Amino acid sequence: DHFTPVGGFIDKSLVKDPQNLELYCQVNGVERQRGNTKDMVFNIPSLISHISAIFTLECGDVILTGTPDGVGPIE
């Protein structure tokens, strides 16, 4: 329990527009998924507002919002 490996963080100063950010996932050099934050159902400020009304968000917390199209079966 309580284990979610994450990595490859990008400094926010390098992100011009977090609401138009291309995201992708590669496994062994093969692209498995690609998406863009502009296609999210709820925008980032709305998510943070809603979540912070329920939970106290701390520095370093990660908000996981699901996965873009293209998720395949677990092998």
C-alpha positions in Angstrom: 0.0 0.0 0.0 1.0 3.7 -0.4 3.3 3.1 -3.3 3.1 4.9 -6.6 6.4 5.2 -8.5 6.6 8.5 -10.4 9.5 10.3 -12.0 10.9 12.5 -14.7 9.5 15.7 -13.1 10.0 18.9 -15.1 10.7 22.2 -13.3 7.5 24.3 -13.6 9.6 27.3 -14.8 10.1 25.2 -18.1 6.4 24.8 -18.7 4.9 27.6 -20.7 1.3 26.6 -20.4 0.3 23.8 -18.1 -3.1 23.7 -19.8 -1.5 22.8 -23.1 1.2 20.3 -22.2 2.0 17.3 -24.4 2.5 14.1 -22.3 3.7 10.7 -23.4 4.8 7.4 -22.0 7.4 5.2 -23.5 8.3 1.6 -22.5 11.7 0.4 -23.7 11.8 3.2 -26.2 8.3 2.4 -27.7 5.6 5.0 -27.3 2.6 3.5 -25.5 0.5 6.7 -24.8 0.3 10.3 -25.8 -2.0 13.0 -24.6 -2.4 16.7 -23.9 -3.5 18.5 -20.8 -5.9 20.6 -23.0 -8.0 17.5 -23.4 -8.6 17.0 -19.7 -12.2 17.0 -18.5 -11.5 19.5 -15.7 -8.8 22.2 -16.0 -5.9 22.2 -13.5 -7.0 25.2 -11.4 -10.5 23.6 -11.0 -8.9 20.3 -9.9 -6.7 22.0 -7.3 -9.5 24.1 -6.0 -11.8 21.1 -5.6 -9.2 18.8 -4.0 -7.9 21.5 -1.6 -11.4 22.0 -0.3 -11.4 18.4 0.8 -7.8 17.7 1.6 -4.8 19.8 2.7 -2.4 19.8 -0.1 1.3 19.8 1.0 4.4 20.7 -0.9 5.4 17.5 -2.9 1.9 16.1 -3.1 1.0 14.6 -6.5 -2.4 14.8 -8.0 -3.1 11.8 -10.3 -5.9 12.4 -12.8 -6.1 9.3 -14.8 -4.8 8.3 -18.2 -5.1 9.5 -21.8 -6.4 7.4 -24.6 -4.2 4.5 -25.6 -3.9 2.6 -22.4 -3.3 -1.0 -23.2 -3.6 -4.3 -21.4 -1.2 -5.1 -18.5 1.2 -7.7 -19.6 
